[in-house]
Amino acid sequence: METMIDDIDAPSRRRFLTGAAAAGAAAMLSGGTLAAASAKRHGIIDTHHHFYAPEYLKVENAWEDQRKLFHYPAHAKWTPEMSLAEMDRGGVQTAVLSLPSVSDSWWGLDAPGASRMARLCGDYAAKMMQDHPGRFALFAPVCMLDVELTLKDIEYVFDTLHADGIGLETSYGERYPGDKFYAPVFEELNRRKAVVYFHGANPACCSTIKDDTFPPTAEVTFDMTRVAISLLASGSLARYRDIKWLLSYGGGTVPMLAGRIEAFVKQQKNYAEIAPNGVFAELERLHYDTVNVAAPPSWAALTKLVKPTQIAYGTDFPYFNNDQLDALDQRISSAKDRQQIYSGTAKRLIPRLAK
């Protein structure tokens, strides 16, 4: 979820923040059916769980202050203990940590500054993993503004921090992952057989609705769709067969637009090269988390596109929480499928979690 509240007037921002804070507090304190079911739930893996290093908050707050934007309440109040309490409430054994949306391609920092910030955040998450064995995993951030620095970051997060994968924003400025600029980065990640997880950003191109709509309502999901199209149309999915891709928000609008994506991509001259087994085969190889897709229409679209083996549970905590499990329990009729989605897919992506 995007951390900024751009393009909304001040009264609307205040209404959103007040409502969001109240809703979040109510969700955290409510017993509800989740509490009743939590005793039966255990061993769940949350693949979409955010953290906030002090250095991250300092730079983000300064960026917001300069633009007279409101600070999102959940950021300042978050602690590792809050994450653990919510995990225990929902029966989550392990949460995979990742950064939330980072505005303005690392708040306008230069490449060395972005690399330094990525490492500070990674170090903080690694300390959480050390302090709470078995409770956290990590999709580590990397620079992405400079190829050489990003390759050094990749070496650091895997060989020093022992991260479980890489966590990327959907876009950095006008660049999407299929851009040739990133070829050396994904070649290295392919060599390492890495998990590459994408989190939505408010893209540079958009977020222009001028009413009470919070920009991430749509834009982070649309940008997730752009990621899938960029990877597919550039041939990245066909080229980097050993990368395990994980998309947030059920892939955004990918399940709904899969037919339209196929119709246009099939017209590319290099179609046989970029989709040797067809567009749907490439989309079906991707992994998708469950954030905000438990509503019946959304769930129907996702599960028509992919099997449970490609779906991983995620909360987007602290913006949303494990109350989503109640709705998912209603959608998933098979105990086998429920186990697959709640933990099996994550264990296949991150084998150490199966031990």
MARMI-489894 format. One record per residue (C-alpha): x, y, z; residue number from 1; residue in three letters. Coordinates in steps of 0.5 Angstrom, whole numbers. Layout:
N
+-------+-------+-------+-------+------+
:     x :     y :     z : lumse : nuke :
+-------+-------+-------+-------+------+
:     X :     Y :     Z :   NUM :  ALA :
...
+-------+-------+-------+-------+------+
***
This chain:
355
+-------+-------+-------+-------+------+
:     x :     y :     z : lumse : nuke :
+-------+-------+-------+-------+------+
:     0 :     0 :     0 :     1 :  MET :
:     3 :     7 :    -2 :     2 :  GLU :
:     5 :    11 :     4 :     3 :  THR :
:     3 :    18 :     1 :     4 :  MET :
:    -4 :    21 :     1 :     5 :  ILE :
:    -3 :    25 :    -5 :     6 :  ASP :
:    -8 :    29 :   -10 :     7 :  ASP :
:   -13 :    29 :    -4 :     8 :  ILE :
:   -15 :    36 :    -1 :     9 :  ASP :
:   -14 :    37 :     7 :    10 :  ALA :
:   -21 :    35 :     9 :    11 :  PRO :
:   -21 :    29 :     5 :    12 :  SER :
:   -14 :    27 :     8 :    13 :  ARG :
:   -17 :    28 :    15 :    14 :  ARG :
:   -23 :    24 :    14 :    15 :  ARG :
:   -19 :    18 :    11 :    16 :  PHE :
:   -14 :    18 :    16 :    17 :  LEU :
:   -19 :    19 :    22 :    18 :  THR :
:   -23 :    13 :    19 :    19 :  GLY :
:   -17 :     9 :    17 :    20 :  ALA :
:   -14 :    10 :    24 :    21 :  ALA :
:   -21 :     8 :    27 :    22 :  ALA :
:   -22 :     2 :    23 :    23 :  ALA :
:   -15 :    -1 :    24 :    24 :  GLY :
:   -16 :     0 :    32 :    25 :  ALA :
:   -22 :    -3 :    32 :    26 :  ALA :
:   -20 :    -9 :    28 :    27 :  ALA :
:   -14 :   -10 :    32 :    28 :  MET :
:   -18 :   -10 :    38 :    29 :  LEU :
:   -24 :   -14 :    36 :    30 :  SER :
:   -25 :   -21 :    38 :    31 :  GLY :
:   -30 :   -23 :    32 :    32 :  GLY :
:   -30 :   -30 :    29 :    33 :  THR :
:   -22 :   -29 :    28 :    34 :  LEU :
:   -21 :   -30 :    35 :    35 :  ALA :
:   -26 :   -36 :    36 :    36 :  ALA :
:   -22 :   -39 :    30 :    37 :  ALA :
:   -15 :   -37 :    32 :    38 :  SER :
:   -14 :   -43 :    36 :    39 :  ALA :
:   -15 :   -48 :    30 :    40 :  LYS :
:   -11 :   -44 :    26 :    41 :  ARG :
:    -3 :   -45 :    26 :    42 :  HIS :
:     3 :   -45 :    22 :    43 :  GLY :
:     0 :   -40 :    17 :    44 :  ILE :
:     5 :   -36 :    13 :    45 :  ILE :
:     4 :   -28 :    11 :    46 :  ASP :
:     8 :   -26 :     5 :    47 :  THR :
:     6 :   -19 :     5 :    48 :  HIS :
:     8 :   -16 :    12 :    49 :  HIS :
:    11 :    -9 :    12 :    50 :  HIS :
:    16 :    -6 :    17 :    51 :  PHE :
:    19 :     1 :    18 :    52 :  TYR :
:    26 :     2 :    20 :    53 :  ALA :
:    28 :     8 :    24 :    54 :  PRO :
:    32 :    11 :    18 :    55 :  GLU :
:    26 :    10 :    13 :    56 :  TYR :
:    21 :    14 :    18 :    57 :  LEU :
:    26 :    19 :    18 :    58 :  LYS :
:    27 :    20 :    11 :    59 :  VAL :
:    20 :    19 :     9 :    60 :  GLU :
:    17 :    24 :    15 :    61 :  ASN :
:    22 :    29 :    12 :    62 :  ALA :
:    19 :    28 :     5 :    63 :  TRP :
:    12 :    29 :     7 :    64 :  GLU :
:    13 :    35 :    11 :    65 :  ASP :
:    17 :    38 :     5 :    66 :  GLN :
:    10 :    37 :     1 :    67 :  ARG :
:     6 :    38 :     7 :    68 :  LYS :
:     3 :    31 :     7 :    69 :  LEU :
:     0 :    28 :    13 :    70 :  PHE :
:     4 :    22 :    16 :    71 :  HIS :
:     0 :    15 :    16 :    72 :  TYR :
:    -1 :    14 :    23 :    73 :  PRO :
:     1 :     6 :    23 :    74 :  ALA :
:     8 :     8 :    21 :    75 :  HIS :
:    10 :    12 :    27 :    76 :  ALA :
:     6 :     7 :    32 :    77 :  LYS :
:     9 :     0 :    29 :    78 :  TRP :
:    13 :    -4 :    33 :    79 :  THR :
:    16 :   -11 :    32 :    80 :  PRO :
:    12 :   -13 :    38 :    81 :  GLU :
:     5 :   -10 :    34 :    82 :  MET :
:     7 :   -15 :    28 :    83 :  SER :
:     8 :   -21 :    33 :    84 :  LEU :
:     1 :   -19 :    37 :    85 :  ALA :
:    -2 :   -19 :    30 :    86 :  GLU :
:     1 :   -26 :    28 :    87 :  MET :
:    -1 :   -29 :    34 :    88 :  ASP :
:    -8 :   -27 :    34 :    89 :  ARG :
:    -9 :   -30 :    27 :    90 :  GLY :
:    -5 :   -36 :    28 :    91 :  GLY :
:     1 :   -34 :    23 :    92 :  VAL :
:     7 :   -37 :    25 :    93 :  GLN :
:    12 :   -33 :    20 :    94 :  THR :
:    11 :   -26 :    17 :    95 :  ALA :
:    16 :   -25 :    11 :    96 :  VAL :
:    18 :   -17 :    12 :    97 :  LEU :
:    18 :   -12 :     6 :    98 :  SER :
:    18 :    -5 :     5 :    99 :  LEU :
:    11 :    -1 :     4 :   100 :  PRO :
:    11 :     3 :    -2 :   101 :  SER :
:    17 :     8 :    -3 :   102 :  VAL :
:    15 :    15 :    -6 :   103 :  SER :
:    19 :    18 :   -11 :   104 :  ASP :
:    24 :    13 :   -13 :   105 :  SER :
:    27 :    13 :    -6 :   106 :  TRP :
:    24 :    20 :    -4 :   107 :  TRP :
:    28 :    23 :    -9 :   108 :  GLY :
:    35 :    20 :    -6 :   109 :  LEU :
:    41 :    19 :   -11 :   110 :  ASP :
:    43 :    12 :   -13 :   111 :  ALA :
:    48 :    12 :    -7 :   112 :  PRO :
:    43 :    14 :    -2 :   113 :  GLY :
:    38 :     9 :    -4 :   114 :  ALA :
:    43 :     4 :    -4 :   115 :  SER :
:    45 :     6 :     3 :   116 :  ARG :
:    37 :     6 :     5 :   117 :  MET :
:    36 :     0 :     3 :   118 :  ALA :
:    42 :    -3 :     7 :   119 :  ARG :
:    39 :     0 :    13 :   120 :  LEU :
:    32 :    -3 :    12 :   121 :  CYS :
:    35 :   -10 :    11 :   122 :  GLY :
:    40 :    -9 :    17 :   123 :  ASP :
:    34 :    -8 :    21 :   124 :  TYR :
:    29 :   -13 :    18 :   125 :  ALA :
:    35 :   -18 :    19 :   126 :  ALA :
:    36 :   -16 :    27 :   127 :  LYS :
:    28 :   -18 :    27 :   128 :  MET :
:    29 :   -24 :    24 :   129 :  MET :
:    35 :   -26 :    29 :   130 :  GLN :
:    31 :   -23 :    35 :   131 :  ASP :
:    25 :   -27 :    34 :   132 :  HIS :
:    28 :   -34 :    31 :   133 :  PRO :
:    23 :   -37 :    26 :   134 :  GLY :
:    18 :   -31 :    26 :   135 :  ARG :
:    20 :   -27 :    21 :   136 :  PHE :
:    23 :   -28 :    14 :   137 :  ALA :
:    25 :   -23 :     9 :   138 :  LEU :
:    24 :   -20 :     2 :   139 :  PHE :
:    30 :   -15 :     2 :   140 :  ALA :
:    30 :    -8 :    -1 :   141 :  PRO :
:    35 :    -6 :    -6 :   142 :  VAL :
:    37 :     0 :   -10 :   143 :  CYS :
:    34 :    -1 :   -17 :   144 :  MET :
:    37 :     6 :   -19 :   145 :  LEU :
:    44 :     4 :   -21 :   146 :  ASP :
:    45 :    -3 :   -24 :   147 :  VAL :
:    52 :    -4 :   -21 :   148 :  GLU :
:    50 :    -1 :   -14 :   149 :  LEU :
:    44 :    -6 :   -14 :   150 :  THR :
:    48 :   -12 :   -16 :   151 :  LEU :
:    52 :   -10 :   -10 :   152 :  LYS :
:    46 :   -10 :    -6 :   153 :  ASP :
:    44 :   -17 :    -8 :   154 :  ILE :
:    50 :   -20 :    -6 :   155 :  GLU :
:    50 :   -17 :     1 :   156 :  TYR :
:    42 :   -19 :     2 :   157 :  VAL :
:    44 :   -26 :     0 :   158 :  PHE :
:    51 :   -27 :     2 :   159 :  ASP :
:    51 :   -23 :     8 :   160 :  THR :
:    44 :   -22 :    11 :   161 :  LEU :
:    41 :   -29 :     8 :   162 :  HIS :
:    35 :   -26 :     6 :   163 :  ALA :
:    29 :   -30 :     3 :   164 :  ASP :
:    28 :   -26 :    -3 :   165 :  GLY :
:    28 :   -19 :    -6 :   166 :  ILE :
:    23 :   -14 :    -5 :   167 :  GLY :
:    22 :    -9 :   -11 :   168 :  LEU :
:    17 :    -3 :   -12 :   169 :  GLU :
:    13 :    -4 :   -19 :   170 :  THR :
:    16 :     2 :   -22 :   171 :  SER :
:    22 :     7 :   -21 :   172 :  TYR :
:    20 :    13 :   -24 :   173 :  GLY :
:    18 :    11 :   -31 :   174 :  GLU :
:    22 :     5 :   -31 :   175 :  ARG :
:    18 :    -2 :   -30 :   176 :  TYR :
:    22 :    -9 :   -29 :   177 :  PRO :
:    22 :   -11 :   -37 :   178 :  GLY :
:    26 :    -5 :   -38 :   179 :  ASP :
:    33 :    -7 :   -42 :   180 :  LYS :
:    36 :    -3 :   -36 :   181 :  PHE :
:    35 :    -8 :   -31 :   182 :  TYR :
:    37 :   -14 :   -35 :   183 :  ALA :
:    44 :   -15 :   -31 :   184 :  PRO :
:    40 :   -15 :   -25 :   185 :  VAL :
:    35 :   -20 :   -27 :   186 :  PHE :
:    40 :   -24 :   -30 :   187 :  GLU :
:    44 :   -25 :   -23 :   188 :  GLU :
:    37 :   -26 :   -20 :   189 :  LEU :
:    36 :   -32 :   -25 :   190 :  ASN :
:    43 :   -34 :   -23 :   191 :  ARG :
:    41 :   -35 :   -16 :   192 :  ARG :
:    34 :   -38 :   -17 :   193 :  LYS :
:    31 :   -32 :   -13 :   194 :  ALA :
:    24 :   -30 :   -11 :   195 :  VAL :
:    22 :   -23 :   -13 :   196 :  VAL :
:    17 :   -20 :   -10 :   197 :  TYR :
:    13 :   -14 :   -12 :   198 :  PHE :
:    10 :    -9 :    -8 :   199 :  HIS :
:     5 :    -3 :   -11 :   200 :  GLY :
:     7 :     4 :   -12 :   201 :  ALA :
:     3 :    10 :   -14 :   202 :  ASN :
:     6 :    11 :   -21 :   203 :  PRO :
:     9 :    17 :   -23 :   204 :  ALA :
:     4 :    17 :   -29 :   205 :  CYS :
:    -2 :    17 :   -25 :   206 :  CYS :
:    -6 :    18 :   -19 :   207 :  SER :
:   -10 :    24 :   -22 :   208 :  THR :
:   -17 :    23 :   -19 :   209 :  ILE :
:   -19 :    29 :   -16 :   210 :  LYS :
:   -24 :    27 :   -11 :   211 :  ASP :
:   -25 :    23 :    -4 :   212 :  ASP :
:   -21 :    17 :    -7 :   213 :  THR :
:   -15 :    15 :    -4 :   214 :  PHE :
:   -10 :    14 :   -10 :   215 :  PRO :
:    -8 :     7 :    -8 :   216 :  PRO :
:   -15 :     5 :    -8 :   217 :  THR :
:   -13 :     3 :   -16 :   218 :  ALA :
:    -6 :     6 :   -18 :   219 :  GLU :
:    -2 :     0 :   -14 :   220 :  VAL :
:    -6 :    -5 :   -17 :   221 :  THR :
:    -6 :    -2 :   -24 :   222 :  PHE :
:     2 :    -1 :   -23 :   223 :  ASP :
:     2 :    -9 :   -21 :   224 :  MET :
:    -2 :   -10 :   -28 :   225 :  THR :
:     4 :    -6 :   -31 :   226 :  ARG :
:     9 :   -10 :   -28 :   227 :  VAL :
:     6 :   -17 :   -31 :   228 :  ALA :
:     5 :   -14 :   -38 :   229 :  ILE :
:    12 :   -11 :   -38 :   230 :  SER :
:    15 :   -18 :   -36 :   231 :  LEU :
:    11 :   -21 :   -41 :   232 :  LEU :
:    12 :   -17 :   -47 :   233 :  ALA :
:    19 :   -16 :   -46 :   234 :  SER :
:    21 :   -23 :   -46 :   235 :  GLY :
:    23 :   -23 :   -39 :   236 :  SER :
:    18 :   -29 :   -36 :   237 :  LEU :
:    21 :   -33 :   -42 :   238 :  ALA :
:    28 :   -31 :   -41 :   239 :  ARG :
:    29 :   -32 :   -33 :   240 :  TYR :
:    26 :   -38 :   -32 :   241 :  ARG :
:    29 :   -39 :   -25 :   242 :  ASP :
:    26 :   -33 :   -22 :   243 :  ILE :
:    20 :   -34 :   -18 :   244 :  LYS :
:    16 :   -28 :   -19 :   245 :  TRP :
:    11 :   -26 :   -13 :   246 :  LEU :
:     6 :   -21 :   -15 :   247 :  LEU :
:     2 :   -17 :    -9 :   248 :  SER :
:    -6 :   -16 :    -9 :   249 :  TYR :
:    -8 :   -22 :   -13 :   250 :  GLY :
:    -4 :   -19 :   -19 :   251 :  GLY :
:    -8 :   -13 :   -19 :   252 :  GLY :
:   -12 :   -13 :   -25 :   253 :  THR :
:    -9 :   -19 :   -29 :   254 :  VAL :
:   -14 :   -24 :   -28 :   255 :  PRO :
:   -19 :   -20 :   -30 :   256 :  MET :
:   -15 :   -17 :   -36 :   257 :  LEU :
:   -12 :   -24 :   -38 :   258 :  ALA :
:   -16 :   -25 :   -44 :   259 :  GLY :
:   -14 :   -18 :   -47 :   260 :  ARG :
:    -7 :   -18 :   -45 :   261 :  ILE :
:    -7 :   -24 :   -49 :   262 :  GLU :
:   -10 :   -21 :   -55 :   263 :  ALA :
:    -5 :   -16 :   -56 :   264 :  PHE :
:     1 :   -19 :   -54 :   265 :  VAL :
:    -1 :   -25 :   -59 :   266 :  LYS :
:     0 :   -19 :   -64 :   267 :  GLN :
:     8 :   -18 :   -63 :   268 :  GLN :
:    12 :   -20 :   -68 :   269 :  LYS :
:    16 :   -24 :   -63 :   270 :  ASN :
:    10 :   -27 :   -60 :   271 :  TYR :
:    13 :   -35 :   -60 :   272 :  ALA :
:    20 :   -32 :   -57 :   273 :  GLU :
:    16 :   -29 :   -51 :   274 :  ILE :
:    11 :   -33 :   -50 :   275 :  ALA :
:    13 :   -40 :   -53 :   276 :  PRO :
:     7 :   -44 :   -49 :   277 :  ASN :
:     2 :   -38 :   -50 :   278 :  GLY :
:     0 :   -32 :   -46 :   279 :  VAL :
:    -4 :   -36 :   -41 :   280 :  PHE :
:     2 :   -41 :   -39 :   281 :  ALA :
:     6 :   -35 :   -37 :   282 :  GLU :
:     1 :   -32 :   -33 :   283 :  LEU :
:     0 :   -38 :   -30 :   284 :  GLU :
:     7 :   -39 :   -28 :   285 :  ARG :
:     7 :   -33 :   -23 :   286 :  LEU :
:     5 :   -33 :   -16 :   287 :  HIS :
:     0 :   -28 :   -13 :   288 :  TYR :
:    -2 :   -26 :    -6 :   289 :  ASP :
:    -9 :   -26 :    -3 :   290 :  THR :
:    -9 :   -18 :    -1 :   291 :  VAL :
:   -16 :   -15 :    -2 :   292 :  ASN :
:   -18 :   -21 :    -7 :   293 :  VAL :
:   -23 :   -25 :    -2 :   294 :  ALA :
:   -29 :   -21 :    -5 :   295 :  ALA :
:   -33 :   -26 :    -9 :   296 :  PRO :
:   -32 :   -23 :   -16 :   297 :  PRO :
:   -24 :   -22 :   -14 :   298 :  SER :
:   -23 :   -29 :   -12 :   299 :  TRP :
:   -27 :   -32 :   -18 :   300 :  ALA :
:   -22 :   -28 :   -23 :   301 :  ALA :
:   -16 :   -30 :   -19 :   302 :  LEU :
:   -18 :   -38 :   -18 :   303 :  THR :
:   -20 :   -38 :   -25 :   304 :  LYS :
:   -13 :   -36 :   -28 :   305 :  LEU :
:    -9 :   -40 :   -23 :   306 :  VAL :
:    -9 :   -46 :   -18 :   307 :  LYS :
:    -8 :   -46 :   -11 :   308 :  PRO :
:    -1 :   -48 :   -12 :   309 :  THR :
:     1 :   -41 :   -15 :   310 :  GLN :
:    -3 :   -37 :    -9 :   311 :  ILE :
:     0 :   -35 :    -3 :   312 :  ALA :
:    -3 :   -32 :     4 :   313 :  TYR :
:    -2 :   -24 :     5 :   314 :  GLY :
:    -4 :   -19 :    10 :   315 :  THR :
:    -1 :   -12 :     8 :   316 :  ASP :
:     0 :   -11 :    15 :   317 :  PHE :
:    -1 :    -6 :    18 :   318 :  PRO :
:    -6 :    -3 :    13 :   319 :  TYR :
:   -10 :    -9 :    13 :   320 :  PHE :
:   -10 :   -15 :    18 :   321 :  ASN :
:   -11 :   -23 :    19 :   322 :  ASN :
:   -19 :   -21 :    19 :   323 :  ASP :
:   -18 :   -23 :    12 :   324 :  GLN :
:   -18 :   -30 :    14 :   325 :  LEU :
:   -25 :   -30 :    15 :   326 :  ASP :
:   -27 :   -29 :     8 :   327 :  ALA :
:   -22 :   -33 :     5 :   328 :  LEU :
:   -25 :   -39 :     9 :   329 :  ASP :
:   -31 :   -38 :     6 :   330 :  GLN :
:   -28 :   -38 :    -1 :   331 :  ARG :
:   -24 :   -44 :     0 :   332 :  ILE :
:   -28 :   -50 :     1 :   333 :  SER :
:   -22 :   -55 :     1 :   334 :  SER :
:   -18 :   -56 :     7 :   335 :  ALA :
:   -12 :   -58 :     2 :   336 :  LYS :
:   -13 :   -52 :    -2 :   337 :  ASP :
:   -13 :   -48 :     4 :   338 :  ARG :
:    -7 :   -51 :     7 :   339 :  GLN :
:    -4 :   -50 :     0 :   340 :  GLN :
:    -5 :   -42 :     0 :   341 :  ILE :
:    -4 :   -41 :     8 :   342 :  TYR :
:     3 :   -44 :     8 :   343 :  SER :
:     4 :   -49 :     2 :   344 :  GLY :
:     6 :   -44 :    -3 :   345 :  THR :
:    10 :   -40 :     1 :   346 :  ALA :
:    14 :   -46 :     3 :   347 :  LYS :
:    15 :   -48 :    -4 :   348 :  ARG :
:    18 :   -41 :    -5 :   349 :  LEU :
:    22 :   -41 :     1 :   350 :  ILE :
:    24 :   -48 :     3 :   351 :  PRO :
:    27 :   -46 :     9 :   352 :  ARG :
:    20 :   -45 :    12 :   353 :  LEU :
:    18 :   -52 :    11 :   354 :  ALA :
:    24 :   -55 :    16 :   355 :  LYS :
+-------+-------+-------+-------+------+
***
